Amino acid sequence: MANGNQTEVYLSEQVIVLFSCALSLLGSSLIIFTYIIWSDLRTTPRRLLVYLSVADWLSAGSYAYGVSRVFRSDSVDCVVQGAISTFANTSSFFWTVAIAVYLYFFIVRSSQRVADSLVLSFHFVSWGVPLAITIAAVCLNKIGYDASEVSVGWCWVRIHAPDRVLWMLLTGKIWEFLAYLTLPILYILIKRHIHIAHAALSEYRPILANRPPSHSFSSMADMKLTLIPIIFIILRIWSTVRFILLLAGSPARQNPVLVTLHGIGNTLQGAANCTMFVLLTRPIRTRLCTALCCCCTKCRAEVHHSNEAPHSLLPEQDASNQREEDGSGRVRTDR
């Protein structure tokens, strides 16, 4: 299973994790694509989800490269891959918390102005802090081959770094732990507020029965954003378990099932977000299906039209035939 401190990454694990990366790349791309092509979807919560998807896309892409290579040394591409994944992964943590904070002020505090004013700060923190940490880690030669001890073939903190645990915390784990504490609190407060609001609204439902529904901030699409923290925790817990087992010196961290779950969890967030906020969101799903049906109908119409058109070997042949027909027509007219 393992050679010394090195955790063996089997081919089956590589295939599964690469498939997870592909799903995440596709899902993140679809979230970004739907945001770009449909202007009415460009709400602030959706925009925050796009930023999260950019981080997840970079993360999945770098992890895919790492797990396909299964590095054995501190090569240049190992360091580059480790730096990109460190930046993207840490940024994903920050954007996940940022979305929860935004929703808290937007929904619980009912202050869109305050929530919108935080977006610029989210950019400074969610991009700036991971970038600063990554640059420091690379400059201090902390990023490199880690023997898949707390990874699945990709590079992260160098296994021979004397302060390895400290840099593992700085480049991801400490932010992951803080997210575990912060997200459930914000999530519970949001859900509690929604429950109270729905209960209060039910008292006036007979009065409001004949009124048209309003497009409030509690629309189903934006409400599903509150599920991001739950998705985050379910997916990320496996890497946390392996990190704790590493600190405890337990060989259980090399268990193939745990390694596989770690690989899936670290790479699948983009696909999970796409499933929740695109495929399971009815208005967007309907638009996608309509767009696909229109494309298929158009293609079938073009094929049908091309089948009915006269087939000739050369374009000049049609032109010459047309000229001959016009000439014959003119001769008959002169007669």
Steps between C-alpha positions, in 0.01 A plus 500: 500500500771747597876519464638655816327834542368496144132419446447289191244639257346214302382524141136453603533795738652710223215421262232580757661828605565604139133436422407713801730777373338483155153532652611797708661674202182448297273609785699813580511592131122458473438729798724767344345451156140538619594814691656655189230421244192586710514855635199462731695241701772750586398556860766558762460153660538343155808712437653378825423146390685571174809613694482181703468304175812667358695388807351149475585486128865587567510257789353210301728569204817506709394191695427318176851571377649390831307175534574410138873544562527365858819695570804329648730801544513879533489568127415841353153393390443351845569838662284683244212257546533518878499879494189522279307245702602665828380840378176368347415269789554770763307750290212252481489491881480879519234535230287234665505696826450827311179369343367398840587842647331676209184294538498565874496878455270480197240270654529513878596867532282592200764748387590470135704821519729360770523164327596659167756724669683188622565365148814709446638379833423144396721545195793635703476217752400207278758569229761703688559283808537170306731672249721644776521163678580316178773746398657477846489119493660482154769757583589314820515168310213344692296379200602170339486122523299380802492123433117508488489503879217752502434508126416258220797518264519877476761724665443715804732572797843334463530185707853590612413851622584519872199724570274297274196492731510878546494556124226242456293709738587829330440373146163349565418314817460791740255667258321170458458465877375859529250430223375196691425726798368805315281345233265294722434803722413725206304223333289432811430872546389533136275193515351614832418841353338343193292269720378792714422708190302217342308443823411869520398509136269202545287705740423750223471247217117526480533877456781473245349211307381718213816706476756419230825342625790742531858437397649534848849416616369169631462356149572133470814551291667724758382289792687201364821693550460431870575135426856581392634470858345154541645385169834645606510313831389166356763514227790640704475287811704215351815708451460626857481142628822409316673808639404409857615141441831637372546702819417188701748294296230249410550283189123513448557818297633275221180295479397485131135575574590807705747613233232465232241692704760771560567525128131518414422752774779740408408502131121467481374830639458659158283211384297504821432873468400455136256223591337709770494844337467413131362152441262502798396862456191478283517835311862444399444134420204595280707757313781252443259237370333754273836616366609141433169415330525810281854409400395143417197622301714745308757233418228261381350776284838575342561133430153464348556807283837374382348163409235668286750722317646373163832322544783597266869417501617856434348839581563610142274222377192658660593839361546366147172310518325815616651698210390233251143512638495880480635487141236249395231713658614807310507307167143384555394853583662641180320244293 
